[in-house]
Amino acid sequence: MSEDSRIVKMANQMAAYFKVFPEAEAVAGLANHINKFWDPRMRREFLQLAQAGAAGFEPLVVKAVVAVKPPKMSAN
């Protein structure tokens, strides 16, 4: 499984979990989870895929993208 498909699969699994919540709460919860628990490399990859229009993301994931914070660049 490629890294791209792994990221899409993980995001979609979380969307399935949050689907039972009201939409605004689901979008916020999904973005919050990605911001808190995904490492910077995963968030960077997720945002690149989403901004490139990668196929396969569930609609809830697409809506959450705007609330996912880009990782800070390291000073190294």
MARKE-695995 format. One line per field, with one value per residue (C-alpha): chain; x, y, z. Coordinates in steps of 0.1 Angstrom, whole numbers, m for minus. Example, Ala and Ser with C-alpha at 12.3 -4.5 7.8 and 13.67 -1.06 7.14 Angstrom:
chain	c(A, A)
east	c(123, 137)
north	c(m45, m11)
up	c(78, 71)
//
This chain:
chain	c(A, A, A, A, A, A, A, A, A, A, A, A, A, A, A, A, A, A, A, A, A, A, A, A, A, A, A, A, A, A, A, A, A, A, A, A, A, A, A, A, A, A, A, A, A, A, A, A, A, A, A, A, A, A, A, A, A, A, A, A, A, A, A, A, A, A, A, A, A, A, A, A, A, A, A, A)
east	c(0, 14, 18, m8, m34, m26, m32, m65, m76, m68, m86, m117, m118, m119, m146, m167, m163, m174, m202, m227, m221, m238, m218, m201, m191, m179, m157, m142, m136, m119, m97, m89, m79, m56, m40, m34, m24, m9, 28, 40, 50, 15, m2, 20, 13, m25, m26, m6, m30, m61, m49, m39, m75, m65, m93, m108, m113, m148, m167, m164, m126, m126, m147, m122, m91, m95, m92, m61, m31, 1, 30, 56, 88, 118, 147, 172)
north	c(0, 34, 62, 82, 54, 49, 86, 85, 53, 66, 99, 81, 57, 87, 103, 71, 74, 111, 106, 100, 135, 167, 179, 209, 189, 160, 184, 200, 167, 152, 183, 184, 147, 152, 183, 167, 131, 130, 137, 167, 144, 128, 162, 176, 146, 148, 185, 180, 152, 172, 204, 184, 170, 134, 110, 89, 113, 112, 145, 150, 148, 174, 197, 193, 202, 239, 234, 212, 233, 229, 216, 242, 239, 230, 253, 226)
up	c(0, m10, 15, m4, m2, 35, 43, 24, 41, 76, 70, 56, 86, 109, 87, 92, 129, 130, 105, 133, 147, 133, 103, 119, 149, 127, 106, 137, 154, 123, 118, 156, 156, 126, 142, 175, 167, 132, 130, 109, 80, 79, 80, 53, 31, 39, 29, m3, m14, m5, m22, m53, m54, m46, m54, m27, 2, 17, 16, 53, 50, 22, 44, 73, 52, 58, 95, 94, 103, 82, 103, 113, 94, 115, 119, 110)
//
